[in-house]
Amino acid sequence: MCKVCHYSATKQLKICRVGELMQFSFWLIAALSCRYQIATLENSPGTIYVIKSMKKIICLLMILSAGYGAFALSPVKEKSAKPKLDTATFATGCFWCTESKFQQLNGVVKVTSGFSGGHTVNPSYEQVCTGTTGHAEACNIIFDPSKITYDELIEAFFVAHDPTQLNRQGNDVGTQYRSAIFYHNTGQKQKADYYIAKLNQEKAYKNKIVTQVVPYTVFYKAEDYHQNYYNLNSGQPYCKYVIQPELEAFKKVFKDKLKK
């Protein structure tokens, strides 16, 4: 069922601590392993292809780990007791799906559904659905870097959808459903480019990643009824049959990173 039918300054780059790297490495193995177990190997638009064996996963991890430190962003320690928040902006297809998944992660303070990457000023949902505004359905993710890092959010990004599908996610078809990372600073761009290059190099997916990595310019908040959509409309067919299965799989992968 098509969803249309429903309706800063750059952070200083630092070499990451060994402990942080090992923690990230362990999580990446767990995430990719779990995703491998739940993926199907059918050649259909909705299929997510992942690394085909644990040996391949470990090989990929070693390569990522070798270069990871060069682009790692260490959380900035503030003298103030008030945490310094940061923002990630991702497009993974349907923003109802994206929002519902990232809301689960500990350290994510707020997720807002909206539109980014287009040319039409303050577009409506109906306009974006025509595919003529240039916008992608996206989410602004406000997070606490002391609890969850941008690296961990990028990992969640690649688990949350199929980054090899061009201008679609499953039955949601159109440029508004494209895969994109809207970077807010040079550090975010370097990290996105790095992981995409390595995942492609190791053929983590059957097809090449088509995720756009583009600068964040402006984000237009979607209409109020789109906000917190899954939580408020879980009984709707799209939520029940499309979002819920994906959300349950996502939660299994990140079970140790969920909000209590």
C-alpha positions in Angstrom: 0.0 0.0 0.0 1.5 3.4 -1.0 1.8 5.9 1.7 0.6 8.7 -0.6 -2.8 7.1 -0.3 -2.8 8.0 3.5 -1.3 11.1 3.9 26.9 25.6 13.6 30.2 25.5 13.6 32.3 22.4 12.6 33.3 20.2 15.6 36.9 19.6 16.2 37.9 16.2 15.0 39.7 14.0 17.5 41.1 10.5 17.4 38.7 8.3 19.3 39.7 6.4 22.5 40.4 2.7 22.2 37.5 1.9 24.5 35.1 3.9 22.3 36.3 2.1 19.2 35.9 -1.3 20.8 32.4 -0.5 22.0 31.3 0.7 18.6 32.9 -2.4 16.9 31.0 -4.7 19.2 27.7 -2.9 18.5 28.3 -3.0 14.7 28.9 -6.8 14.8 25.7 -7.3 16.8 23.7 -5.0 14.6 24.8 -6.5 11.3 24.6 -10.1 12.6 21.0 -9.6 13.8 20.0 -7.9 10.6 21.5 -10.8 8.6 19.3 -13.2 10.5 16.1 -11.3 9.8 16.8 -10.4 6.2 15.3 -12.4 3.4 17.2 -13.3 0.2 14.5 -12.6 -2.3 15.0 -10.3 -5.3 12.1 -7.9 -4.5 12.0 -4.1 -4.1 11.5 -4.3 -0.3 14.3 -6.7 0.3 17.3 -5.4 2.3 20.5 -7.2 1.3 23.2 -7.5 4.0 26.6 -9.2 4.4 26.2 -12.9 3.7 28.3 -14.4 6.4 29.8 -13.7 9.8 33.2 -14.0 8.2 32.3 -11.1 5.9 31.0 -9.1 8.8 34.2 -9.5 10.7 36.3 -8.6 7.6 34.2 -5.5 7.1 34.6 -4.5 10.8 38.4 -4.8 10.7 38.5 -2.5 7.7 36.1 0.1 9.2 38.1 -0.1 12.5 41.4 0.6 10.7 40.2 4.0 9.5 37.5 4.8 12.0 39.7 6.8 14.4 40.6 9.3 11.7 37.1 10.6 11.5 35.8 10.0 15.0 34.0 12.8 16.8 34.5 12.6 20.6 31.8 14.1 22.7 32.7 17.6 23.9 32.8 17.8 27.7 31.1 20.9 28.9 31.6 22.6 32.3 27.9 23.4 32.5 25.6 20.7 33.8 23.3 21.3 30.9 24.1 18.8 28.1 25.1 20.3 24.7 22.8 18.8 22.1 23.5 18.2 18.4 21.4 17.5 15.3 21.4 14.8 12.6 19.1 15.0 9.6 18.4 11.8 7.8 16.0 10.6 5.0 15.2 6.9 4.9 12.0 6.9 3.0 8.7 7.3 4.8 9.3 9.8 7.7 6.7 8.1 9.8 9.0 5.0 9.7 12.1 7.0 10.3 10.6 8.9 13.2 9.3 5.8 14.9 12.7 4.1 14.9 15.0 6.9 16.0 12.5 7.8 18.8 13.5 4.5 20.4 17.2 5.2 20.9 18.5 6.4 24.3 20.1 9.8 23.9 17.7 10.9 21.2 15.9 13.9 22.7 13.5 14.7 19.9 12.6 13.6 16.4 10.7 16.0 14.0 9.3 14.9 10.7 9.6 17.2 7.8 11.1 18.0 4.4 14.6 18.9 3.3 16.7 19.1 0.1 14.2 20.7 -2.2 13.5 24.1 -3.9 9.9 24.8 -2.9 9.6 27.1 0.2 7.6 25.7 3.1 5.9 23.0 1.0 2.8 21.1 2.1 2.8 17.3 2.4 0.5 17.1 -0.6 3.0 19.1 -2.6 6.0 17.0 -1.6 4.0 13.8 -2.5 3.8 15.0 -6.1 7.6 14.6 -6.3 7.9 18.1 -7.9 9.3 20.1 -4.9 12.7 18.4 -4.8 12.3 17.6 -1.2 12.8 14.3 0.6 10.8 13.2 3.6 13.3 13.6 6.4 13.7 13.8 10.1 15.6 16.2 12.3 17.0 14.2 15.1 18.1 16.1 18.2 20.5 14.1 20.3 22.8 14.2 23.4 26.3 13.3 22.2 27.2 12.2 25.7 24.6 9.4 25.4 24.7 8.5 21.8 27.2 9.4 19.1 26.8 10.5 15.6 28.5 7.3 14.6 25.9 5.3 16.3 23.1 7.3 14.6 24.8 6.6 11.2 24.8 2.9 12.1 21.1 3.1 12.9 20.6 4.9 9.6 22.0 2.0 7.6 20.0 -0.5 9.6 16.7 1.5 9.4 16.3 1.2 5.7 17.7 -0.2 2.4 20.3 2.4 1.2 20.6 0.7 -2.2 17.1 1.5 -3.4 17.0 4.6 -5.6 14.2 7.0 -5.0 12.0 4.5 -3.2 11.6 2.3 -0.1 9.5 -0.7 -0.8 6.1 0.4 -2.2 6.8 4.0 -1.4 8.1 5.3 -4.8 9.4 8.7 -5.7 12.3 11.1 -5.2 10.6 12.2 -1.9 11.5 8.7 -0.6 15.2 8.8 -1.4 17.9 7.9 1.0 19.9 10.9 2.1 22.2 12.2 4.9 22.0 16.0 5.3 25.2 16.9 7.0 25.5 19.9 9.4 29.2 20.2 9.4 32.4 18.9 7.8 32.8 16.2 10.5 29.4 14.7 9.7 30.1 14.7 6.0 33.5 13.0 6.4 32.0 10.3 8.5 29.1 9.7 6.1 31.4 9.5 3.1 33.8 7.2 5.0 31.2 4.6 6.0 29.5 4.6 2.6 32.8 4.1 0.9 33.8 1.2 3.1 30.4 -0.5 3.0 30.5 -0.3 -0.8 34.1 -1.5 -1.0 33.2 -4.6 1.1 30.0 -5.2 -0.9 28.0 -5.1 2.4 24.8 -5.0 0.2 24.0 -6.8 -3.0 23.8 -3.5 -4.8 25.7 -0.2 -4.4 24.6 2.3 -1.8 22.8 5.2 -3.4 22.5 7.4 -0.3 22.9 11.1 -1.1 25.3 13.0 1.2 24.4 16.7 0.8 24.7 19.8 3.0 21.9 20.7 5.3 20.3 24.0 4.2 16.8 24.3 5.5 14.3 21.9 7.2 10.6 22.5 6.9 8.5 20.9 9.7 5.6 18.8 8.3 2.1 19.3 9.4 1.2 18.6 13.0 -0.7 15.4 12.2 2.6 13.8 10.9 4.4 14.3 14.2 4.7 11.3 16.5 2.5 9.6 13.8 3.1 5.9 14.6 2.5 6.3 18.3 -0.8 8.1 17.7 -2.0 6.0 14.8 -0.6 2.5 15.4 -4.0 0.9 14.4 -3.8 2.4 10.9 -3.1 -0.2 8.2 0.2 1.4 7.1 1.4 1.5 10.6 0.3 -2.0 11.4 1.5 -3.7 8.3 4.5 -1.6 7.2 5.9 0.3 10.1 5.4 -2.2 13.0 7.3 -5.1 11.5 10.2 -2.8 10.6 10.2 -1.2 14.0 10.2 -4.6 15.9 13.2 -5.7 13.8 15.0 -2.4 14.5 14.3 -2.7 18.3 15.8 -6.2 18.3 19.0 -5.0 16.7 19.4 -2.1 19.1 17.9 -3.7 22.2 20.8 -2.5 24.4 20.5 1.1 23.1 16.8 1.6 23.7 15.2 4.1 26.1 14.2 2.5 29.3 
